[in-house]
Amino acid sequence: MKSGNRSNALLVELLIVVMFFMLSSTVLLQVFATARTQSDRAALMIQALNKTQNIADRLYAAEDAEAEMAALGFENQDEIWRLSDGEYDISVEVKEECVITNSIAGYEMYIGDSDAHEAASLVSRDDGTETGKMIRFELRAAKGDDVLFTLPVTRYQEVQP
């Protein structure tokens, strides 16, 4: 009878050890699956960021941004340029365009009659000559409805006289 109790105790101990290893392996599989998912998402974000930065550089250097976007394969849909790259989508939106005019700022000196003291005032004149325009783009990379990141680009374009 005593040998039967010992063998039963050994079997219970073995069952506890096996259950412990099964639970440990389940937790480790979940951890590795989560790590793999995060690694894949990080790789996708790095790839999308590199491509979006290259597009931003080309837009910054381009004289005609719309022609450059068309050459890169973007399609204009409701004033937003879109490019689908299989795993993610890149969109470019012109946020604002403001015209810069030639203005002159300086100080004029006035001499008072009674005290003979000098007073300075800031004078600003606008002669209306257009010197350029500031264009701001917003590049956005998204996977489905999930926005990965947004990258702003600002460019000053000088007007040729």
VEXKOLVO-823224 format. One record per residue (C-alpha): residue in three letters; x, y, z. Coordinates in pm, whole numbers, plus 32768, in hexadecimal, padded with zeros to 4 digits. Layout:
BEGIN
ALAXYZ ...
//
This chain:
BEGIN
MET800080008000 LYS811A80E8804E SER81BB80B77EFA GLY807081107E52 ASN805D825B7F0B ARG81BE82AF7EA4 SER8178826B7D35 ASN8037833B7D46 ALA80F8845D7DE1 LEU81FC84427CCC LEU80ED844D7BC1 VAL804B857F7C61 GLU819D862E7C6E LEU81DA85DB7AFF LEU8080865E7AA1 ILE80C587A67B5A VAL821587CC7AA9 VAL817987867953 MET806188817994 PHE8162898579FF PHE8227895678BC MET80E8896477EC LEU80808AAD788B SER81DF8B397863 SER81EC8AD776F4 THR80958B7876B6 VAL81068CC07754 LEU824E8CBA7691 LEU81988C7C7548 GLN80B88DA87589 VAL81E78E8075DD PHE829E8E1574A0 ALA81688E4B73C7 THR813D8FAB7455 ALA82AD8FF6741E ARG82938F8072B5 THR8163905D7277 GLN8210918D730B SER834A91447241 ASP8281912E70FD ARG81CE9275714D ALA83199323719A ALA83AE92A77052 LEU827D93286F95 MET8297947A7040 ILE840B94976FEF GLN83CA943F6E82 ALA82A995376E6C LEU837396476F1C ASN8499961E6E2D LYS83B996326CFB THR82F6975B6D87 GLN843898166DDC ASN84B597DD6C78 ILE836D98676BF0 ALA838399916CDD ASP84E499DE6C66 ARG847499CF6AFB LEU834C9AB56B41 TYR842E9BA86BF8 ALA851B9BB96ACD ALA84149BB669B8 GLU83B79CF268FE ASP82629C6168A4 ALA81E59B8669C3 GLU80B29B06690A ALA81819A9167E0 GLU827599E968CE MET815E99326984 ALA80C998BF6839 ALA8220984267CD LEU823C977C6914 GLY80F296CC68C9 PHE8006979069AB GLU7E9C97BF6943 ASN7DDD98FF6996 GLN7C9798B26A4B ASP7BD899DD6AD9 GLU7D0E9AB86B00 ILE7DC899A06BB6 TRP7ED798E56AFD ARG7ED6976E6B4A LEU7FCE96566B0A SER7F8A94EC6B68 ASP80BE941B6BA8 GLY802492C96BF1 GLU805192BA6D6A TYR8018942C6DB3 ASP7F8D95686D11 ILE803796BB6CF9 SER7F6997F86CD1 VAL7FE0995B6C92 GLU7F069A876CDE VAL7F5B9BF26C94 LYS7F029C926DE1 GLU7F3D9E016D90 GLU7FD69EE66C91 CYS801FA0496CF7 VAL80B0A15B6C1E ILE81DBA21B6CA5 THR81EFA3886C3B ASN8317A4726C46 SER8301A5446D81 ILE83FFA6346E0C ALA8425A6656F80 GLY8506A7617028 TYR851AA8797122 GLU84DDA9EA70E4 MET856AAAED71D2 TYR84A2AC1C7242 ILE8530AD4872F6 GLY843FADFE73DD ASP8421AF7B73D1 SER8420AFDC753F ASP84EFAECF75EC ALA85D2AE7B74C9 HIS85B7AD097522 GLU85BEABF47427 ALA84A2AAFE7404 ALA84AEA9CC7329 SER8386A91C7291 LEU8372A7E171C4 VAL8308A821705F SER8289A70C6F7D ARG8237A73D6E10 ASP81A8A63E6D22 ASP81EBA6856BB5 GLY810FA5616B42 THR821DA4AC6A7C GLU81F1A3356A95 THR833BA2916AF0 GLY82CFA12A6B20 LYS81E1A03A6BC5 MET81F49F516CEB ILE81639DF96CA8 ARG811E9CFF6DBD PHE80DF9B916D73 GLU80719A816E61 LEU80DC99206E0A ARG802498076EBA ALA806D96936EB6 ALA7F5395A96F18 LYS7F0894386F20 GLY7D9394196EF0 ASP7CEF950C6FE2 ASP7E1E950C70CB VAL7EFB96417092 LEU806895DC70BE PHE80F6973D70C3 THR80D6989C7034 LEU81F9995D6F9F PRO81E29AD76F5C VAL82A79B7C6E42 THR82C99CF46E0F ARG83609D906CDA TYR83A09EF96C78 GLN83839F286B02 GLU8413A06A6A7A VAL8355A1216969 GLN841EA1736835 PRO83FFA2E367CE 
//
